[in-house]
Amino acid sequence: MRVPFKQVPGSTIPVLYPLLRVAISKRHGPKSRPFEAMVDSGAGDCMFHSSIAPGIGIKVEGGRKETRTGIGGTQDVWVHPVQLWFGADMLSIEAAFSHTLPVAGLLGRMGFFEHYKITFDPSTHPPEIELERIYRA
């Protein structure tokens, strides 16, 4: 699957990013509304803004509290098991929720990259990301 880069919703800066339309859910619960999450090879795991959690029945502070350090500094996050929905795929992952994440979601190495072969292609206009599902035995 090839997906063109897009501008971050609400951004006034005309920079394109690898954004994918995803949804999340709590086990056997309703799915969130679809939203754009950024594919981020620098993110260790998947992280979502805490504002998404109540709509799928997650109490953010009820999760396992951890600290994450990234380019924006250090922040507290709460980790919960969720189901990540992308296209026809459903992935059971652990995801962190943050009150200060500046985007709706980040798709990181643990939870996303381990399920897809991902190629960033800057030679097209707009640039594209190519994803191929990996199935492990």
The first five atom37 places (N, CA, C, CB, O) and aatype in JSON, in Angstrom:
{
  "aatype": [12, 1, 19, 14, 13, 11, 5, 19, 14, 7, 15, 16, 9, 14, 19, 10, 18, 14, 10, 10, 1, 19, 0, 9, 15, 11, 1, 8, 7, 14, 11, 15, 1, 14, 13, 6, 0, 12, 19, 3, 15, 7, 0, 7, 3, 4, 12, 13, 8, 15, 15, 9, 0, 14, 7, 9, 7, 9, 11, 19, 6, 7, 7, 1, 11, 6, 16, 1, 16, 7, 9, 7, 7, 16, 5, 3, 19, 17, 19, 8, 14, 19, 5, 10, 17, 13, 7, 0, 3, 12, 10, 15, 9, 6, 0, 0, 13, 15, 8, 16, 10, 14, 19, 0, 7, 10, 10, 7, 1, 12, 7, 13, 13, 6, 8, 18, 11, 9, 16, 13, 3, 14, 15, 16, 8, 14, 14, 6, 9, 6, 10, 6, 1, 9, 18, 1, 0],
  "atom_mask": [
    [1, 1, 1, 1, 1],
    [1, 1, 1, 1, 1],
    [1, 1, 1, 1, 1],
    [1, 1, 1, 1, 1],
    [1, 1, 1, 1, 1],
    [1, 1, 1, 1, 1],
    [1, 1, 1, 1, 1],
    [1, 1, 1, 1, 1],
    [1, 1, 1, 1, 1],
    [1, 1, 1, 0, 1],
    [1, 1, 1, 1, 1],
    [1, 1, 1, 1, 1],
    [1, 1, 1, 1, 1],
    [1, 1, 1, 1, 1],
    [1, 1, 1, 1, 1],
    [1, 1, 1, 1, 1],
    [1, 1, 1, 1, 1],
    [1, 1, 1, 1, 1],
    [1, 1, 1, 1, 1],
    [1, 1, 1, 1, 1],
    [1, 1, 1, 1, 1],
    [1, 1, 1, 1, 1],
    [1, 1, 1, 1, 1],
    [1, 1, 1, 1, 1],
    [1, 1, 1, 1, 1],
    [1, 1, 1, 1, 1],
    [1, 1, 1, 1, 1],
    [1, 1, 1, 1, 1],
    [1, 1, 1, 0, 1],
    [1, 1, 1, 1, 1],
    [1, 1, 1, 1, 1],
    [1, 1, 1, 1, 1],
    [1, 1, 1, 1, 1],
    [1, 1, 1, 1, 1],
    [1, 1, 1, 1, 1],
    [1, 1, 1, 1, 1],
    [1, 1, 1, 1, 1],
    [1, 1, 1, 1, 1],
    [1, 1, 1, 1, 1],
    [1, 1, 1, 1, 1],
    [1, 1, 1, 1, 1],
    [1, 1, 1, 0, 1],
    [1, 1, 1, 1, 1],
    [1, 1, 1, 0, 1],
    [1, 1, 1, 1, 1],
    [1, 1, 1, 1, 1],
    [1, 1, 1, 1, 1],
    [1, 1, 1, 1, 1],
    [1, 1, 1, 1, 1],
    [1, 1, 1, 1, 1],
    [1, 1, 1, 1, 1],
    [1, 1, 1, 1, 1],
    [1, 1, 1, 1, 1],
    [1, 1, 1, 1, 1],
    [1, 1, 1, 0, 1],
    [1, 1, 1, 1, 1],
    [1, 1, 1, 0, 1],
    [1, 1, 1, 1, 1],
    [1, 1, 1, 1, 1],
    [1, 1, 1, 1, 1],
    [1, 1, 1, 1, 1],
    [1, 1, 1, 0, 1],
    [1, 1, 1, 0, 1],
    [1, 1, 1, 1, 1],
    [1, 1, 1, 1, 1],
    [1, 1, 1, 1, 1],
    [1, 1, 1, 1, 1],
    [1, 1, 1, 1, 1],
    [1, 1, 1, 1, 1],
    [1, 1, 1, 0, 1],
    [1, 1, 1, 1, 1],
    [1, 1, 1, 0, 1],
    [1, 1, 1, 0, 1],
    [1, 1, 1, 1, 1],
    [1, 1, 1, 1, 1],
    [1, 1, 1, 1, 1],
    [1, 1, 1, 1, 1],
    [1, 1, 1, 1, 1],
    [1, 1, 1, 1, 1],
    [1, 1, 1, 1, 1],
    [1, 1, 1, 1, 1],
    [1, 1, 1, 1, 1],
    [1, 1, 1, 1, 1],
    [1, 1, 1, 1, 1],
    [1, 1, 1, 1, 1],
    [1, 1, 1, 1, 1],
    [1, 1, 1, 0, 1],
    [1, 1, 1, 1, 1],
    [1, 1, 1, 1, 1],
    [1, 1, 1, 1, 1],
    [1, 1, 1, 1, 1],
    [1, 1, 1, 1, 1],
    [1, 1, 1, 1, 1],
    [1, 1, 1, 1, 1],
    [1, 1, 1, 1, 1],
    [1, 1, 1, 1, 1],
    [1, 1, 1, 1, 1],
    [1, 1, 1, 1, 1],
    [1, 1, 1, 1, 1],
    [1, 1, 1, 1, 1],
    [1, 1, 1, 1, 1],
    [1, 1, 1, 1, 1],
    [1, 1, 1, 1, 1],
    [1, 1, 1, 1, 1],
    [1, 1, 1, 0, 1],
    [1, 1, 1, 1, 1],
    [1, 1, 1, 1, 1],
    [1, 1, 1, 0, 1],
    [1, 1, 1, 1, 1],
    [1, 1, 1, 1, 1],
    [1, 1, 1, 0, 1],
    [1, 1, 1, 1, 1],
    [1, 1, 1, 1, 1],
    [1, 1, 1, 1, 1],
    [1, 1, 1, 1, 1],
    [1, 1, 1, 1, 1],
    [1, 1, 1, 1, 1],
    [1, 1, 1, 1, 1],
    [1, 1, 1, 1, 1],
    [1, 1, 1, 1, 1],
    [1, 1, 1, 1, 1],
    [1, 1, 1, 1, 1],
    [1, 1, 1, 1, 1],
    [1, 1, 1, 1, 1],
    [1, 1, 1, 1, 1],
    [1, 1, 1, 1, 1],
    [1, 1, 1, 1, 1],
    [1, 1, 1, 1, 1],
    [1, 1, 1, 1, 1],
    [1, 1, 1, 1, 1],
    [1, 1, 1, 1, 1],
    [1, 1, 1, 1, 1],
    [1, 1, 1, 1, 1],
    [1, 1, 1, 1, 1],
    [1, 1, 1, 1, 1],
    [1, 1, 1, 1, 1],
    [1, 1, 1, 1, 1]
  ],
  "atom_positions": [
    [[0.85, -1.17, 0.0], [0.0, 0.0, 0.0], [0.9, 1.24, 0.0], [-0.97, -0.01, 1.22], [1.85, 1.33, 0.78]],
    [[0.59, 2.18, -0.88], [1.33, 3.44, -0.94], [0.4, 4.57, -0.51], [1.89, 3.7, -2.39], [-0.75, 4.64, -0.94]],
    [[0.91, 5.44, 0.34], [0.11, 6.54, 0.87], [0.93, 7.83, 0.73], [-0.3, 6.29, 2.37], [2.07, 7.88, 1.2]],
    [[0.37, 8.87, 0.1], [1.11, 10.13, -0.03], [1.21, 10.84, 1.32], [0.43, 11.05, -1.05], [0.32, 10.73, 2.16]],
    [[2.31, 11.56, 1.51], [2.48, 12.4, 2.7], [1.38, 13.47, 2.68], [3.9, 13.05, 2.74], [0.87, 13.82, 1.62]],
    [[1.04, 13.98, 3.86], [0.0, 15.0, 4.0], [0.48, 16.08, 4.97], [-1.33, 14.38, 4.49], [1.45, 15.9, 5.7]],
    [[-0.23, 17.2, 4.95], [0.03, 18.26, 5.91], [-0.69, 17.9, 7.21], [-0.44, 19.65, 5.37], [-1.81, 17.39, 7.18]],
    [[-0.05, 18.18, 8.35], [-0.67, 17.92, 9.65], [-1.95, 18.74, 9.75], [0.31, 18.25, 10.83], [-1.92, 19.95, 9.49]],
    [[-3.09, 18.11, 10.12], [-4.35, 18.87, 10.24], [-4.2, 20.05, 11.19], [-5.47, 17.95, 10.73], [-3.65, 19.92, 12.29]],
    [[-4.68, 21.19, 10.77], [-4.63, 22.41, 11.58], [-3.31, 23.16, 11.49], [0.0, 0.0, 0.0], [-3.19, 24.25, 12.05]],
    [[-2.32, 22.6, 10.81], [-1.01, 23.24, 10.71], [-1.04, 24.33, 9.65], [0.09, 22.21, 10.39], [-1.62, 24.15, 8.58]],
    [[-0.4, 25.44, 9.96], [-0.3, 26.52, 8.97], [1.02, 26.46, 8.22], [-0.47, 27.88, 9.65], [1.23, 27.21, 7.27]],
    [[1.91, 25.58, 8.67], [3.22, 25.42, 8.03], [3.07, 24.37, 6.93], [4.33, 25.0, 9.07], [2.67, 23.24, 7.21]],
    [[3.39, 24.72, 5.68], [3.18, 23.78, 4.57], [4.28, 22.71, 4.46], [3.1, 24.55, 3.26], [5.02, 22.66, 3.48]],
    [[4.37, 21.87, 5.5], [5.33, 20.76, 5.5], [4.53, 19.46, 5.44], [6.27, 20.81, 6.75], [3.53, 19.32, 6.15]],
    [[4.97, 18.52, 4.62], [4.27, 17.25, 4.47], [4.88, 16.19, 5.37], [4.3, 16.79, 3.01], [6.09, 16.14, 5.56]],
    [[4.02, 15.34, 5.94], [4.44, 14.29, 6.86], [3.8, 12.96, 6.48], [4.07, 14.67, 8.31], [2.77, 12.94, 5.8]],
    [[4.41, 11.84, 6.9], [3.8, 10.53, 6.66], [2.69, 10.28, 7.67], [4.87, 9.41, 6.73], [2.95, 9.8, 8.78]],
    [[1.47, 10.6, 7.28], [0.31, 10.45, 8.16], [-0.56, 9.31, 7.64], [-0.51, 11.76, 8.23], [-0.81, 9.19, 6.44]],
    [[-1.02, 8.48, 8.57], [-1.92, 7.39, 8.22], [-3.21, 7.53, 9.01], [-1.26, 6.01, 8.49], [-3.21, 7.94, 10.16]],
    [[-4.32, 7.17, 8.36], [-5.63, 7.23, 9.01], [-5.81, 5.93, 9.8], [-6.79, 7.42, 7.95], [-5.83, 4.84, 9.22]],
    [[-5.94, 6.06, 11.11], [-6.07, 4.91, 12.0], [-7.23, 5.13, 12.97], [-4.76, 4.66, 12.77], [-7.81, 6.21, 13.02]],
    [[-7.55, 4.1, 13.72], [-8.48, 4.19, 14.84], [-7.93, 3.28, 15.92], [-9.96, 3.78, 14.42], [-7.12, 2.39, 15.65]],
    [[-8.36, 3.5, 17.16], [-7.97, 2.61, 18.24], [-9.21, 2.21, 19.02], [-6.92, 3.28, 19.17], [-10.23, 2.88, 18.97]],
    [[-9.11, 1.11, 19.75], [-10.19, 0.67, 20.6], [-9.62, -0.06, 21.81], [-11.17, -0.24, 19.83], [-8.49, -0.54, 21.79]],
    [[-10.44, -0.11, 22.84], [-10.13, -0.93, 23.99], [-10.67, -2.31, 23.66], [-10.76, -0.34, 25.33], [-11.63, -2.42, 22.89]],
    [[-10.08, -3.35, 24.2], [-10.51, -4.71, 23.89], [-12.03, -4.84, 23.93], [-9.87, -5.71, 24.87], [-12.65, -4.53, 24.94]],
    [[-12.63, -5.29, 22.86], [-14.08, -5.52, 22.7], [-14.91, -4.26, 22.88], [-14.54, -6.57, 23.68], [-16.12, -4.35, 23.12]],
    [[-14.3, -3.09, 22.78], [-15.03, -1.84, 22.93], [-15.2, -1.15, 21.6], [0.0, 0.0, 0.0], [-14.74, -1.63, 20.57]],
    [[-15.86, 0.0, 21.63], [-16.07, 0.75, 20.39], [-14.75, 1.36, 19.89], [-17.11, 1.87, 20.61], [-13.86, 1.69, 20.68]],
    [[-14.65, 1.5, 18.58], [-13.49, 2.14, 17.98], [-13.6, 3.66, 18.12], [-13.36, 1.75, 16.48], [-14.7, 4.22, 18.18]],
    [[-12.45, 4.3, 18.18], [-12.43, 5.76, 18.13], [-12.83, 6.2, 16.73], [-11.01, 6.32, 18.51], [-12.88, 5.39, 15.8]],
    [[-13.12, 7.46, 16.58], [-13.27, 8.0, 15.23], [-11.92, 7.92, 14.56], [-13.82, 9.48, 15.25], [-10.9, 8.05, 15.24]],
    [[-11.87, 7.7, 13.26], [-10.57, 7.67, 12.57], [-9.84, 9.01, 12.73], [-10.75, 7.35, 11.07], [-10.47, 10.07, 12.76]],
    [[-8.52, 8.94, 12.85], [-7.7, 10.14, 12.98], [-6.37, 9.91, 12.29], [-7.5, 10.52, 14.48], [-6.01, 8.78, 11.97]],
    [[-5.64, 10.99, 12.06], [-4.34, 10.92, 11.39], [-3.24, 10.74, 12.44], [-4.09, 12.21, 10.54], [-3.12, 11.54, 13.37]],
    [[-2.44, 9.69, 12.27], [-1.29, 9.44, 13.14], [-0.03, 9.49, 12.29], [-1.43, 8.06, 13.89], [-0.02, 9.04, 11.14]],
    [[1.03, 10.03, 12.87], [2.29, 10.19, 12.15], [3.16, 8.95, 12.29], [3.05, 11.43, 12.66], [3.37, 8.45, 13.4]],
    [[3.66, 8.45, 11.18], [4.61, 7.34, 11.19], [5.95, 7.93, 11.6], [4.69, 6.61, 9.78], [6.49, 8.81, 10.92]],
    [[6.5, 7.45, 12.72], [7.69, 8.08, 13.31], [8.73, 7.02, 13.66], [7.31, 8.89, 14.57], [8.62, 6.33, 14.67]],
    [[9.74, 6.9, 12.8], [10.79, 5.9, 13.03], [11.64, 6.24, 14.26], [11.7, 5.8, 11.8], [12.38, 5.38, 14.75]],
    [[11.54, 7.45, 14.77], [12.27, 7.83, 15.97], [11.51, 7.53, 17.25], [0.0, 0.0, 0.0], [12.09, 7.6, 18.34]],
    [[10.23, 7.2, 17.14], [9.43, 6.89, 18.32], [9.62, 5.42, 18.69], [7.93, 7.2, 18.07], [9.52, 4.54, 17.84]],
    [[9.9, 5.18, 19.95], [10.12, 3.81, 20.4], [8.86, 2.97, 20.36], [0.0, 0.0, 0.0], [8.92, 1.77, 20.1]],
    [[7.72, 3.6, 20.6], [6.46, 2.86, 20.59], [5.34, 3.77, 20.08], [6.12, 2.31, 22.01], [5.58, 4.9, 19.68]],
    [[4.13, 3.26, 20.1], [2.99, 4.04, 19.64], [2.48, 4.89, 20.8], [1.85, 3.12, 19.1], [2.41, 4.44, 21.94]],
    [[2.14, 6.12, 20.48], [1.66, 7.04, 21.5], [0.49, 7.84, 20.93], [2.8, 7.99, 21.98], [0.49, 8.22, 19.76]],
    [[-0.49, 8.08, 21.77], [-1.69, 8.8, 21.35], [-2.0, 9.91, 22.35], [-2.89, 7.85, 21.21], [-1.65, 9.82, 23.53]],
    [[-2.67, 10.95, 21.86], [-3.07, 12.04, 22.74], [-4.14, 11.53, 23.7], [-3.57, 13.26, 21.93], [-5.03, 10.78, 23.3]],
    [[-4.06, 11.95, 24.94], [-4.98, 11.47, 25.97], [-6.44, 11.83, 25.7], [-4.58, 12.03, 27.31], [-7.34, 11.18, 26.24]],
    [[-6.69, 12.83, 24.87], [-8.08, 13.23, 24.58], [-8.84, 12.14, 23.83], [-8.1, 14.53, 23.77], [-10.07, 12.17, 23.79]],
    [[-8.14, 11.18, 23.23], [-8.8, 10.09, 22.49], [-9.31, 9.02, 23.44], [-7.83, 9.47, 21.48], [-10.3, 8.36, 23.15]],
    [[-8.65, 8.86, 24.59], [-8.92, 7.75, 25.51], [-10.35, 7.68, 26.05], [-7.99, 7.83, 26.64], [-10.94, 6.61, 26.02]],
    [[-10.94, 8.77, 26.55], [-12.28, 8.65, 27.14], [-13.33, 8.12, 26.17], [-12.72, 10.0, 27.66], [-14.25, 7.4, 26.58]],
    [[-13.21, 8.45, 24.89], [-14.18, 8.0, 23.89], [-14.17, 6.51, 23.66], [0.0, 0.0, 0.0], [-15.12, 5.96, 23.1]],
    [[-13.1, 5.83, 24.08], [-13.05, 4.37, 23.91], [-13.05, 3.65, 25.26], [-11.8, 3.97, 23.11], [-12.77, 2.46, 25.34]],
    [[-13.36, 4.4, 26.32], [-13.51, 3.79, 27.63], [-12.23, 3.61, 28.43], [0.0, 0.0, 0.0], [-12.17, 2.76, 29.33]],
    [[-11.21, 4.38, 28.11], [-9.95, 4.28, 28.85], [-9.8, 5.48, 29.78], [-8.74, 4.19, 27.89], [-9.95, 6.62, 29.36]],
    [[-9.51, 5.19, 31.06], [-9.16, 6.23, 32.03], [-7.64, 6.32, 32.0], [-9.72, 5.91, 33.49], [-6.95, 5.43, 32.5]],
    [[-7.13, 7.38, 31.43], [-5.69, 7.5, 31.15], [-4.85, 7.21, 32.38], [-5.36, 8.89, 30.63], [-3.96, 6.36, 32.32]],
    [[-5.1, 7.89, 33.49], [-4.27, 7.74, 34.68], [-4.42, 6.37, 35.34], [-4.6, 8.81, 35.67], [-3.71, 6.07, 36.29]],
    [[-5.35, 5.55, 34.85], [-5.51, 4.18, 35.37], [-4.51, 3.21, 34.78], [0.0, 0.0, 0.0], [-4.44, 2.05, 35.2]],
    [[-3.73, 3.66, 33.81], [-2.74, 2.8, 33.16], [-1.41, 2.79, 33.91], [0.0, 0.0, 0.0], [-1.26, 3.43, 34.95]],
    [[-0.47, 2.07, 33.36], [0.89, 1.99, 33.93], [1.63, 3.29, 33.62], [1.67, 0.75, 33.36], [1.85, 3.62, 32.46]],
    [[2.01, 4.03, 34.67], [2.68, 5.31, 34.48], [4.14, 5.08, 34.15], [2.53, 6.21, 35.74], [4.83, 4.32, 34.82]],
    [[4.61, 5.75, 33.1], [6.01, 5.71, 32.68], [6.44, 7.1, 32.27], [6.23, 4.69, 31.51], [5.61, 8.01, 32.15]],
    [[7.73, 7.27, 32.06], [8.27, 8.54, 31.59], [8.9, 8.31, 30.23], [9.3, 9.13, 32.6], [9.61, 7.32, 30.04]],
    [[8.65, 9.2, 29.29], [9.26, 9.13, 27.97], [10.08, 10.39, 27.75], [8.17, 8.97, 26.85], [9.7, 11.48, 28.16]],
    [[11.22, 10.22, 27.09], [12.06, 11.36, 26.73], [12.21, 11.37, 25.22], [13.45, 11.29, 27.43], [12.59, 10.37, 24.61]],
    [[11.91, 12.5, 24.62], [12.02, 12.66, 23.17], [12.57, 14.02, 22.85], [0.0, 0.0, 0.0], [13.09, 14.73, 23.72]],
    [[12.45, 14.39, 21.6], [12.98, 15.66, 21.16], [12.31, 16.83, 21.86], [12.82, 15.8, 19.66], [12.91, 17.9, 22.0]],
    [[11.08, 16.64, 22.31], [10.36, 17.7, 23.02], [10.61, 17.72, 24.51], [0.0, 0.0, 0.0], [10.04, 18.55, 25.21]],
    [[11.47, 16.83, 25.01], [11.76, 16.78, 26.45], [11.16, 15.54, 27.08], [0.0, 0.0, 0.0], [10.84, 14.56, 26.4]],
    [[11.02, 15.6, 28.4], [10.51, 14.47, 29.17], [9.04, 14.69, 29.49], [11.33, 14.28, 30.47], [8.62, 15.81, 29.79]],
    [[8.26, 13.62, 29.42], [6.84, 13.71, 29.74], [6.36, 12.43, 30.39], [6.02, 14.02, 28.48], [6.92, 11.36, 30.14]],
    [[5.33, 12.53, 31.22], [4.69, 11.36, 31.79], [3.68, 10.82, 30.79], [4.01, 11.71, 33.14], [2.98, 11.58, 30.12]],
    [[3.61, 9.5, 30.71], [2.64, 8.83, 29.86], [2.02, 7.69, 30.66], [3.29, 8.31, 28.53], [2.56, 7.26, 31.67]],
    [[0.89, 7.21, 30.19], [0.21, 6.08, 30.8], [-0.02, 5.04, 29.72], [-1.12, 6.51, 31.48], [-0.58, 5.34, 28.67]],
    [[0.42, 3.83, 29.99], [0.4, 2.76, 29.0], [-0.81, 1.86, 29.21], [1.7, 1.93, 29.06], [-1.13, 1.46, 30.33]],
    [[-1.48, 1.55, 28.09], [-2.68, 0.7, 28.11], [-2.64, -0.27, 26.93], [-3.98, 1.57, 28.05], [-2.08, 0.06, 25.88]],
    [[-3.22, -1.46, 27.1], [-3.39, -2.34, 25.94], [-4.53, -1.79, 25.07], [-3.68, -3.82, 26.38], [-5.59, -1.45, 25.58]],
    [[-4.3, -1.71, 23.78], [-5.32, -1.24, 22.84], [-5.26, -2.07, 21.57], [-5.13, 0.27, 22.52], [-4.33, -2.84, 21.34]],
    [[-6.26, -1.9, 20.77], [-6.26, -2.47, 19.43], [-6.11, -1.3, 18.47], [-7.57, -3.3, 19.13], [-6.86, -0.33, 18.53]],
    [[-5.13, -1.42, 17.58], [-4.86, -0.4, 16.57], [-5.43, -0.87, 15.26], [-3.33, -0.1, 16.45], [-5.11, -1.97, 14.79]],
    [[-6.27, -0.06, 14.65], [-6.94, -0.4, 13.39], [-6.33, 0.44, 12.28], [-8.48, -0.17, 13.48], [-6.35, 1.67, 12.34]],
    [[-5.79, -0.24, 11.27], [-5.23, 0.44, 10.1], [-5.66, -0.36, 8.88], [-3.67, 0.56, 10.18], [-5.3, -1.53, 8.74]],
    [[-6.42, 0.28, 7.99], [-6.95, -0.44, 6.83], [-7.76, -1.63, 7.3], [0.0, 0.0, 0.0], [-8.63, -1.49, 8.16]],
    [[-7.47, -2.8, 6.76], [-8.17, -4.02, 7.15], [-7.49, -4.72, 8.33], [-8.25, -4.97, 5.97], [-7.96, -5.76, 8.79]],
    [[-6.39, -4.16, 8.82], [-5.61, -4.79, 9.88], [-6.03, -4.31, 11.26], [-4.13, -4.54, 9.68], [-6.37, -3.14, 11.46]],
    [[-5.99, -5.24, 12.23], [-6.19, -4.92, 13.63], [-4.99, -5.48, 14.37], [-7.55, -5.51, 14.19], [-4.71, -6.68, 14.29]],
    [[-4.27, -4.62, 15.1], [-3.08, -5.03, 15.84], [-3.34, -4.84, 17.33], [-1.84, -4.22, 15.38], [-3.76, -3.76, 17.75]],
    [[-3.08, -5.87, 18.12], [-3.17, -5.74, 19.58], [-1.81, -5.26, 20.07], [-3.58, -7.11, 20.26], [-0.81, -5.96, 19.92]],
    [[-1.78, -4.07, 20.65], [-0.51, -3.45, 21.06], [-0.66, -2.82, 22.44], [-0.06, -2.38, 20.02], [-1.77, -2.71, 22.97]],
    [[0.46, -2.42, 23.01], [0.46, -1.54, 24.17], [0.8, -0.16, 23.65], [1.48, -2.02, 25.29], [1.75, 0.01, 22.88]],
    [[0.03, 0.83, 24.06], [0.25, 2.2, 23.59], [0.29, 3.15, 24.77], [-0.85, 2.62, 22.6], [-0.38, 2.95, 25.78]],
    [[1.1, 4.19, 24.62], [1.2, 5.22, 25.65], [0.23, 6.35, 25.32], [2.66, 5.76, 25.76], [0.0, 6.66, 24.15]],
    [[-0.32, 6.95, 26.35], [-1.2, 8.11, 26.19], [-0.55, 9.3, 26.91], [-2.64, 7.82, 26.76], [-0.07, 9.17, 28.04]],
    [[-0.55, 10.44, 26.24], [0.11, 11.64, 26.76], [-0.84, 12.83, 26.7], [1.39, 11.94, 25.96], [-1.61, 12.99, 25.75]],
    [[-0.77, 13.66, 27.75], [-1.57, 14.89, 27.76], [-0.94, 15.97, 26.89], [-1.74, 15.4, 29.19], [-1.62, 16.93, 26.52]],
    [[0.34, 15.83, 26.56], [1.06, 16.92, 25.89], [1.52, 16.58, 24.48], [2.25, 17.31, 26.71], [2.25, 17.37, 23.87]],
    [[1.13, 15.45, 23.95], [1.54, 15.08, 22.59], [0.99, 16.12, 21.61], [1.03, 13.65, 22.21], [-0.21, 16.4, 21.64]],
    [[1.83, 16.71, 20.74], [1.36, 17.79, 19.86], [0.59, 17.32, 18.63], [2.52, 18.59, 19.42], [0.08, 18.14, 17.87]],
    [[0.5, 16.01, 18.42], [-0.3, 15.44, 17.32], [-1.24, 14.39, 17.92], [0.61, 14.81, 16.2], [-1.09, 14.02, 19.08]],
    [[-2.2, 13.92, 17.12], [-3.15, 12.93, 17.63], [-2.49, 11.6, 17.95], [-4.27, 12.72, 16.62], [-2.87, 10.93, 18.91]],
    [[-1.49, 11.21, 17.15], [-0.85, 9.93, 17.41], [0.49, 9.79, 16.71], [0.0, 0.0, 0.0], [0.74, 10.41, 15.67]],
    [[1.35, 8.97, 17.3], [2.62, 8.58, 16.7], [2.62, 7.06, 16.57], [3.84, 9.08, 17.55], [2.28, 6.35, 17.51]],
    [[3.02, 6.58, 15.41], [3.13, 5.14, 15.18], [4.62, 4.81, 15.19], [2.46, 4.72, 13.82], [5.34, 5.16, 14.26]],
    [[5.07, 4.14, 16.24], [6.49, 3.92, 16.46], [6.94, 2.5, 16.17], [0.0, 0.0, 0.0], [6.19, 1.66, 15.66]],
    [[8.21, 2.25, 16.53], [8.84, 0.98, 16.2], [8.15, -0.2, 16.87], [10.3, 1.02, 16.6], [7.84, -1.19, 16.2]],
    [[7.9, -0.13, 18.18], [7.17, -1.2, 18.85], [5.68, -0.95, 18.66], [7.55, -1.29, 20.39], [5.19, 0.13, 18.99]],
    [[4.99, -1.91, 18.16], [3.55, -1.76, 17.97], [3.16, -1.47, 16.53], [0.0, 0.0, 0.0], [2.05, -1.81, 16.12]],
    [[4.05, -0.84, 15.74], [3.7, -0.58, 14.34], [4.77, -1.08, 13.38], [3.48, 0.92, 14.13], [4.47, -1.9, 12.52]],
    [[6.0, -0.6, 13.52], [7.06, -0.99, 12.59], [7.32, -2.5, 12.63], [8.35, -0.24, 12.91], [7.76, -3.08, 11.64]],
    [[7.06, -3.14, 13.78], [7.28, -4.57, 13.85], [6.25, -5.37, 13.05], [7.26, -5.01, 15.3], [6.41, -6.58, 12.87]],
    [[5.21, -4.71, 12.57], [4.17, -5.38, 11.78], [4.19, -5.01, 10.3], [2.82, -5.04, 12.35], [3.45, -5.6, 9.5]],
    [[5.03, -4.05, 9.92], [5.07, -3.59, 8.53], [6.5, -3.35, 8.07], [4.25, -2.32, 8.36], [7.34, -2.88, 8.84]],
    [[6.77, -3.67, 6.83], [7.99, -3.2, 6.17], [7.62, -1.83, 5.64], [8.49, -4.2, 5.01], [6.66, -1.69, 4.89]],
    [[8.38, -0.81, 6.03], [8.03, 0.57, 5.73], [9.14, 1.21, 4.9], [7.78, 1.37, 7.03], [10.31, 1.16, 5.26]],
    [[8.73, 1.82, 3.79], [9.68, 2.52, 2.92], [9.2, 3.95, 2.73], [9.82, 1.79, 1.54], [8.07, 4.19, 2.31]],
    [[10.08, 4.9, 3.05], [9.8, 6.31, 2.81], [10.36, 6.65, 1.43], [10.42, 7.23, 3.93], [11.56, 6.47, 1.19]],
    [[9.51, 7.14, 0.52], [9.94, 7.41, -0.85], [9.84, 8.9, -1.15], [9.07, 6.61, -1.85], [8.76, 9.4, -1.45]],
    [[10.98, 9.62, -1.08], [10.96, 11.06, -1.35], [11.03, 11.4, -2.83], [12.11, 11.71, -0.64], [11.02, 12.58, -3.19]],
    [[11.09, 10.38, -3.71], [11.27, 10.65, -5.15], [9.96, 11.01, -5.85], [11.88, 9.44, -5.83], [9.99, 11.46, -6.99]],
    [[8.82, 10.82, -5.19], [7.53, 11.15, -5.8], [7.09, 12.54, -5.33], [6.46, 10.08, -5.45], [7.64, 13.09, -4.38]],
    [[6.09, 13.08, -6.01], [5.54, 14.36, -5.58], [4.03, 14.23, -5.43], [5.89, 15.49, -6.58], [3.36, 14.06, -6.45]],
    [[3.46, 14.29, -4.24], [4.18, 14.44, -2.98], [4.91, 13.15, -2.61], [3.21, 14.84, -1.87], [4.65, 12.1, -3.18]],
    [[5.84, 13.24, -1.64], [6.51, 12.02, -1.19], [5.49, 11.0, -0.72], [7.51, 12.34, -0.06], [4.36, 11.36, -0.39]],
    [[5.88, 9.74, -0.69], [4.96, 8.67, -0.29], [5.62, 7.76, 0.73], [4.5, 7.85, -1.51], [6.84, 7.72, 0.88]],
    [[4.77, 7.03, 1.42], [5.22, 5.97, 2.3], [4.61, 4.68, 1.76], [4.81, 6.23, 3.8], [3.43, 4.64, 1.42]],
    [[5.42, 3.63, 1.69], [4.93, 2.34, 1.23], [4.96, 1.37, 2.4], [5.77, 1.79, 0.04], [5.96, 1.28, 3.11]],
    [[3.85, 0.66, 2.59], [3.74, -0.29, 3.7], [3.42, -1.67, 3.17], [2.67, 0.17, 4.71], [2.56, -1.84, 2.31]],
    [[4.12, -2.65, 3.7], [3.87, -4.05, 3.36], [3.74, -4.82, 4.67], [5.04, -4.66, 2.45], [4.64, -4.79, 5.5]],
    [[2.62, -5.48, 4.86], [2.35, -6.21, 6.12], [3.32, -7.35, 6.29], [0.89, -6.74, 6.16], [3.59, -8.08, 5.33]],
    [[3.85, -7.52, 7.48], [4.74, -8.62, 7.84], [3.94, -9.6, 8.68], [6.01, -8.12, 8.6], [3.31, -9.22, 9.66]],
    [[3.97, -10.85, 8.28], [3.32, -11.9, 9.07], [4.4, -12.81, 9.62], [2.28, -12.72, 8.22], [5.17, -13.4, 8.86]],
    [[4.45, -12.93, 10.93], [5.47, -13.75, 11.58], [4.85, -15.06, 12.05], [6.1, -13.0, 12.77], [3.68, -15.12, 12.42]],
    [[5.66, -16.1, 12.03], [5.17, -17.41, 12.5], [5.17, -17.47, 14.0], [6.04, -18.55, 11.94], [4.79, -18.49, 14.58]]
  ]
}
